[in-house]
Every structure is written in structure tokens, then in C-alpha cells.
Amino acid sequence: IENGTAFDESLYELARWVAEQTLCDLRDAVRLIAPEIMASQIKTTLRLAEDWEERLAGTRSAAQKDVAAALASLGGEADPGKLAKALGQAKVGPALAELRRKGAVTEERTVRLPPARRKVVRLLRLAGEREVAAAEAARLERTGAGRQARLLRALIAADAPHGALPGAGLAVGPTAGAAARALAEKGLAMYFEVPARRDPFQFFGFVPNRPVALTDAQARATQAIGGHLAARDGRTILLYGVTGSGKTEVYLDAVGRALASGRGALVLLPEIGLTAQVLDVFKSRFGADDVAVLHSALSPGERHDEWRRIQSGEARIVLGARSAAFAPVRDLGLIILDEEHDGSYKQDTAPRYHARDVALRRAAQTGAPVVLGSATPSLESYYRAQTGEYDLLTLAERVDDRPLPPVRVVDLREEMKQAPPAPLVAPGPGREDRPPAPNSAGVGTGQAPPAPPELGAGGANGAGGRSVLGCALQEAIADRLARREQAILFLNRRGFASFLLCRDCGFTFRCPHCDVSLTYHHAARLLQCHHCDHRRRAPDLCPKCGGLRLRPFGLGTEKVEQAVRDLFPQARTLRMDRDTMTRKGAHAETLRAFRRGEADILIGTQMVAKGLDFPRVTLVGVVSADTALNLPDFRAGERAFQLLTQVAGRAGRGQTPGEVIVQTFSPEHESVRRAARHDYLGFYDDAIAQRQELAYPPFAHLANAIFADEDAERAQGACRRLAGILRAQVETQKTAAQVLGPVACPLARLRNRYRWHLVVRCADKEGLLRLLRAALAELTGAERGGLSLDIDPLTML
């Protein structure tokens, strides 16, 4: 590695393991362990062994001999591109792999790191003796150079005593610049630079706190984890605890034990939004200087500084999202994954790793125990705990004997029967009675349209109407506002409406690049694709028939916010979704404002469903539980149960009991029924039996292969060819595997590329990887270029 060491051997081995397990390029995996490499060059050199002819003496493969001979003609070494060009072909990978295995060819990768991006602060300090400077300050005052005199006296006051270490100085602001330059020119002062840390949380204060008394269950859990810490056995521990049971306090105790033994700790969180809250807790307990933060919202400079603090051992605790799993923690002693079930731990672009798998690999390397915490563990993790692969620790009750909140399920089918019909006037962005003047492009004037009248049609008295908030939820919100308590409203869909429809001809606005409708954003008068980000202004007239009756249909968090404002104009609201959390630090500021009581109602997507702890929240309303229930994915029911249980757990965490109201058109759905009873074990028993019957994870491993191409026939053809290759390999290798498909993806076109996929199912992970490696070697470079391969996928869409 040129320009310094970016990582140690264990992290490089980790990157190689990720590349092998995800079948990605090693260069992509290496970038996970050294963020500087994102802007660097990785040079690969192939070298021919001196005894290569002897090593290939018994080889019948003409391809291997051709590759070796071509490399010899290039002087015995070359990069892969140059070698392929010399051979006049692009497909040299399989032959090279065999040559490396036989020792006839070695591969060297050189990483050129960019210079360290250090930040410095320019300061000013006294250049001479204090007595001389004092006399000069008096002279400057007499001659009218008052600003120079005042700055010089400030430098005298800041100067270190004679014999002390140098470095004391004053930062020079823009107003003092001329005076500073004058003093420097006269030899009375001098500039100097000191390193400065870019702290992403420099403006937040942290109040020290002390450990609290543990419950008996917490104490048993911490003792068990402490035993594994002392043994350094790399054991995996599943901490299953209901919401509000005090898992965070167990984490804090375990981290304290790791630090006491002289080792570091890594704490992973699924959402950036959780980082600020957990950071408050950890920095208050262990001190601000001992904790570093890593996540994608950091600036490159902040990430560089935090990475170096971790690497040097200055910060012994690392908090972060998925990518922090690769942090270079010195003498790693403990790894924690909070909300281990969360899908955010799986990367959706190459390399498609799961942070939980990376954590387990690091545990095997270092002997650090891994604690997987959740109120709704993934079926795979709980199954492994049941079979003894993991240890199981349980926190079955909330702290201080607080009850889990009762959950009331509202059947929206009955609610709709009782509601009066929605009025047929002016429900869309345009107005039937007062058409706006379109501009030359046929687009409206840009003024925000009035809210559709179905929002709060029954008024704030709770008559119901077609509001997105049913009668029960309206009454519960009104009750909390009267009692000055807080509420959280959850809907896992952003925007105002799912689509905009012309009620005259049935036209809907669709994305020109993807097979989806455009989501309507009311405040911005915008139609947007949430897949490719295509945007257009919402028109006043239907582009097909010229009709005025354009109406938004479906739900989104923006519509929920508007409904609350219509029904409860006195309520103070905050909204958390990807549309409102674009500014840096917005997550932390919003959560801190809600904690301080600056808002009565927090409205949001899954950002508000995980791990948040607000003692004043006594009501959680799930506006629609149906958004996650009907997806074409075998994990849909599990995700819906987890999300409903998690968001329900935000209620009643303080002294006042809480309540949860779930609105749904499917009250009989197993996920809804079990979540309403906080019945994880019942859900697990039913779901794991179905998984076993259908041979789905954890009873098998899957691979989802997606081909995408601007030409639909090419995408389909490449997918069919891979399916044929895989089926032939299944027969050749005698592998107990199945190839399902190919078929068009549920989202058949994305960003102007048509998508086809197939699924490979195999009971053995290594068998699955062998099968895929052999099949991939038979694809052309063009075919591999259009392929996205996901091993153990969390979504099939």
C-alpha cells in the first residue's frame, strides 16, 4: 500500500471473505475497509512464476497454456486488461483462476492512497518577549492603532508562560485580519497552524450519567455476556427483549466491561436517525472523546477524521450504521447489532453484504462476542438460537413493571361503511369551478393547490368522513392533546398520494423510465418517481383528455400531516421521512426537538418505528398497516409483523401507560393479529413451520440473479441462458439445488432497463457458491455486465 497503511491484515482478509461470499470484485470489497480508496487507484499486476512450464506440464487446458504464454510474451507480468488485449479476448478469468490455484501465476494489488485530508486551523501567537510586546502595545495605543494594540494585549494574555510548551494562540476572525497582518509584518506576532478535528456533533452537549440499577433479567444477561467477554470465545448471543425492556442498558454494561478489559467495542444501528439518540446515551456514559461515529451522512472530511481516531485507538467505541461493521477498532472486544432483524443491515448494491454476517466473521477473527438485540428477531436468528448455534438471553418484561401498551385494531372496511361519501367537487390539484391559467407548457401557475376535501371532511369533531385518520384515532389524538401528552403517527410511505388520476378518462401519471406510478407531493405540487427520481410539475389539466378532475389517490406521510393540521390546527407537528430529512443533522435536530416537547405529534415512515425512546409518548397510531402486507415476497409477513410490533413499542415507555391504534383493511391477517398481542413467539412458531414446509431460509440459502438491459429481449435471453447453464451445473456437480424461473421481475422496468430474474435455492451455502461461480465463468463479459447477483437476499423485488 503506497502512502501509508490503510488497514491491517485482518481487515484485508475480511474484505477477501466478503468478495468470496458475495461474488463481487475484490476492489469493491476493499473499499469497505478503507474509505480513502474511494478516490484512489487500485492497480492489479499478474506475474508469471519462473517454473510456470513445470507447473503446467500435465495440463490439458489450451486456455491456461495460451494465457501463460501470452503473459510470458509480455515480459512475465502485466495487468489483466493488457493481458486480455494481447490474447484478443475478454474472457480470461476462468483460466487465470486455475493458473493462480496452481501457483503458475501470482496476483499483486497495489493501492495508491490519496494524501491525508487533514484539516488545520490558522492561529496567531506572540513572536517575542512579553515585556517588549507590552511596551509596543502601549506605543500603538498612543499612535492611534487601537485595534493592533488590543489584539497584541490579547496575545500577551493568551501567551504561555516562559518555559512552557509553545502552542497557545488566538484564532483570528475576519474583522481582526488587518491588525493581525500588521503585527506579523512588524515581527510582534506570528501565524501557526494546528490540526483540527471535524466533529459531526460538535454543537451538541452531553450531560454525564451513571449506570442505573439493573433488573434481575438485565443482570443475568450482563453476567452471561461478561463471561463470553472474559473467555474471548467469539460467541454469538441473541438478546431477545420486548420493547422497553432495557436492552440499551445491557449494551452499556457490556461496553463498559469491554473497555475495562482494555478492548474496544463496535455498536451497529440500522438507521442514521437512531445514531443521535444512542450517541447521547453513549457519550454521556463514557465521555465524548471515547466515542466515534460512522455513517453515510458524514462529510468526507468528518468520516476521514473519525476513521483516523478509531484507527489510532483514540476512540475505543464506534457507533454507526451498516458500513461501520468494517471500522478498524483497536483490539476489538465486543460487537453489538441493535435491531438485528432490520433490513437496513443488508447492502443493496455490490458488494451485497449483510452487516450481521460481517460481525460474525469479525468475531471469528478476534474472539469478540457478538450481541444481536431485538424485540422481533429475524426468523433466521431466533431459529439459530433455538437450535443452539447462538446463545439466547431473554428480557421478557419492560423495566419498572411497565405494561406493554394495549393495541386496538380498527377495521377500515367497517369505518368506510359508516363514513359519508366523499364530495365530488374539486378534489385534485386543479379546481373544477375555477380553472387556473396554464402557461405555455400546459402547467399551472405554481401556486400550491388546496388540500383535497376528503382530508378531514368530517371536521375536527371526529365525524370521520374520508379522513385518513379514522374516528378512533381522531378521538385518541384529541385526548392526548388535551392531556398534553405526545403521539406518533406511522405510515411507511412518503409523499401525499400514491398516484394522480383523472376522474374523467382514468389516466394516471406514470414514470417514463420505470413501471410505476408517479407519487404526488402536494406542498411542492410535484409528481415524483421514488425509484429513479424523475420529477415533473403536477398539471392542472389531464394531458390525455384535457379534463379538470385530477384527484390524488392513496396515502403518504404528507397527507397524514395535512389531515392532522385540518383536524387539529392547534397541534404542533414534526414530520420525519426522506423528503424532510434531507438537510445534514435534520434527524438529530428533529428528535431532540420532539424530546424537548416542542411538538405534540411526530409523523413519519419507518424512521419513527425503531428504537426511539420518548417517555411522553402515550399514543401510537398506525395509519395503514396494509402497505407492507401484500408484497410479492415471502418475507412480507415477517417484515409487517416486525414493523407493527416495533412502532407499537414506542408507546407507554414513561410513567404514563400507552395505547396503540392500528388501522387496516386486513384485521384478520396473521401478522396484524400477532402484533396486536405482542406475540412474537406465536408468530415465530407459525412462520418457521411455513418456511420449513416451503424450504425457505433458514432451511435453505437463496440467490437472486437479476439481468437488466435497455433491450427487453436481451435481458430475457441472458437470464434464460444463465438458467440453462445453472441447470446443467446442477447435474454436473450433483448439487441438491433448484433453479426457479426465469420470469420478469415484479418491478419489470427500472431506470429505462428491463429486468428479468431467476432464483437459485440450495440447502448448502458453499454448494450454492460453487454452483454460481461455475455458471458465472461461462457468461460473456456483456452478460455479466448486466447481472446483479444477491446472495441470501432480503427482498425479491
Secondary structure, DSSP 8 states (H G I E B T S, - for coil): -BTS--S-HHHHHHHHHHHHHHT--HHHHHHHH-GGGGGSEEEEEEEE-TTHHHHTTT---HHHHHHHHHHHHTTSEE-HHHHHHHHT-S--HHHHHHHHHTTSEEEEEEEE------EEEEEEEE-S-HHHHHHHHHHHHHTT-HHHHHHHHHHHHHS--TTS-S---EE--GGGHHHHHHHHHTTSEEEEEEEE---TTTT------------HHHHHHHHHHHHHHHHT---EEEEEE-TTS-HHHHHHHHHHHHHHTT-EEEEE-S-HHHHHHHHHHHHHHH-GGGEEEE-TTS-HHHHHHHHHHHHHTS--EEEESGGGGG---TTEEEEEEETTT-GGGB-SSSS--BHHHHHHHHHHHH---EEEEESS--HHHHHHHHTTSSEEEEE-S-GGG-----EEEEEHHHHHHHS-----SS-SSS-SSS-----TTS---S------TTTTTTTTTT--TT-SS-HHHHHHHHHHHHHT-EEEEE-S--SSBSEEEETTT--B-B-SSSSSB-EEETTTTEEE-TTT--EEE--SS-TTT--S-EEEES--HHHHHHHHHHH-TT--EEEESTTT--STTHHHHHHHHHHTTS-SEEEESGGGTSS---TTEEEEEES-SGGGTS-SSTTHHHHHHHHHHHHHTTSS-SSS--EEEEEES-TT-HHHHHHHTT-HHHHHHHHHHHHHHHT-TTSSEEEEEEEEESSHHHHHHHHHHHHHHHHHHHHHHT--EEEEEEEEEEEEEETTEEEEEEEEEES-HHHHHHHHHHHHTTS-HHHHHTEEEEES-S---
